[in-house]
Amino acid sequence: MDEEARNEPWISRARFLELVTEALDGVPRDIQDSIRNLEVVVEDRPSPEVMDSLGLASEDTTLFGLYEGVPRPERGSYLPPLPDRIVLYYGSLIEAFQDEYHLRREVRRTIVHELGHHFGFDDRHLRGRGY
């Protein structure tokens, strides 16, 4: 096996983006309709600065997704000028889940978790609900 083949991820970024789209399309319509000023992006991995800011500087900690923004209940009646973001970490996810079935499940779970933050739920509440 040549060096380039060894460095290829087991799932392409394009296919990963399809899984993200499937997960977003699976969000119930009433929730989709209530999402405002939010974008979903895919990055390779969280930066060391992001990990430090979350208190997750340990090498043993993996971050699959992140909500960046002001939760809806804290906004009042205004919309921030820039959209909030949900970031999914492609490299972290495909490293942790080595088949499409489990990866698909975790992408959906991560999106639902981060959407929960968008709507004002904290980690404790979301984990208590399996997210």
N, C-alpha and C positions, 0 to 999 in steps of 0.2 A: 504494500500500500504506500503510495507516495505521500509526501508531507501535506500537500494541499487537501487530499481526501481525508486525512486524519483530522484536519482542522475544520472540516465542514460540520455544521450542527446537524443533529439527527432530524430536525424539522426546519424547513426553510422559514425565513422571516415572512414571506408572502403567505404561507400556509398558517403561520401563527396569527397573522393579521385577520385571516378568514375566521379563525377560532374566536378572536376578539369580537369580530362583527357578529358572529352567531350568538355569542353570549349577550351582547348588547341588544340584539334583536329579540332575545328571549326574556328581556325585562318586560314585565306586564305593561300594557299600553298606558294605563292611568299613571304609572310612575314615569314612563318615558315622557308623557305629555306635561308632567310637572317639573321636569329638569330644565333649569334655566342657566344660561351662561356657563356651560361646562364643556370641556373638551377632553377626549381620551387620547393619550399618546403612548407610544411604545418607545422605550429606551433600552439600551443593552443591560446596564446595571446601575444601581444607585451609586452616586459618587461618595467618596469618603466623607465629604462635608455633609451630605444628606444623612449618612449613617451616624455621624457624630451628633448632628442636630437632634436626632431622635434618641440618642443615648444607646445606639446599637453598634458601637465601634468594634465589638467582638468579632473575630474571624468565624466564630461558630454561628453567627446570626445571619439569616437569609431574609431579605425583603423582596416580596413578590409584587407589591403595589404600594402606591402612596397617593393620598388625597392632598392636594395643595390648594388652599383657598379659605374662604370664609363660609362656614356652614350656614345653610339657609336661615335657620332660626335666629342667628346672630346678625343678620344683615339689615334688618328693618325693611324699609320699602325700596331701598335703592339697589341697583345692580352695580357691582364693581366694574370699572372700565375694562379690565382684562378678565378673560374667563378663568374660572377655577379649572383645575386639571386633575384628572386621574392618570397617573403614570403606571404602566405595567412594565415590569422588568423582564424582557425576553430572555436574556442570558440566565438570570436566576431561576426562572420558571422551567426552561428546557433542561437545565442541569439537574433540577430536583425531580422532574417527572419525565421518565424515559419512554413513555408511550402516549399515543394521542388521546386515549380514553381518559387517563388520569390527568393529563395536561388540560384537556377540555374542561374537566370538572373543576380544576383549580383556577383556571382563567375565569370561569363563571363565578366561582366562590369569591375570588379576589375583587372582581368588578362589583359584585353585590356588597361586599364589605366596604369598599371605598365609596360607593353610592350612599351607603348608610352614613358615612361621615359627612357627605354632602348635605344630607337631610338632618344632620345634627346628632346622630347617635355616636356614643363613645365606644372604645374598644371593648370595654367590659360588657356592655349591652349586646354588641354584635357577636362576641365570642359566646355569650350565653345563648344565642340563637343559632350557633353553629357556623358563624361567619367570622 
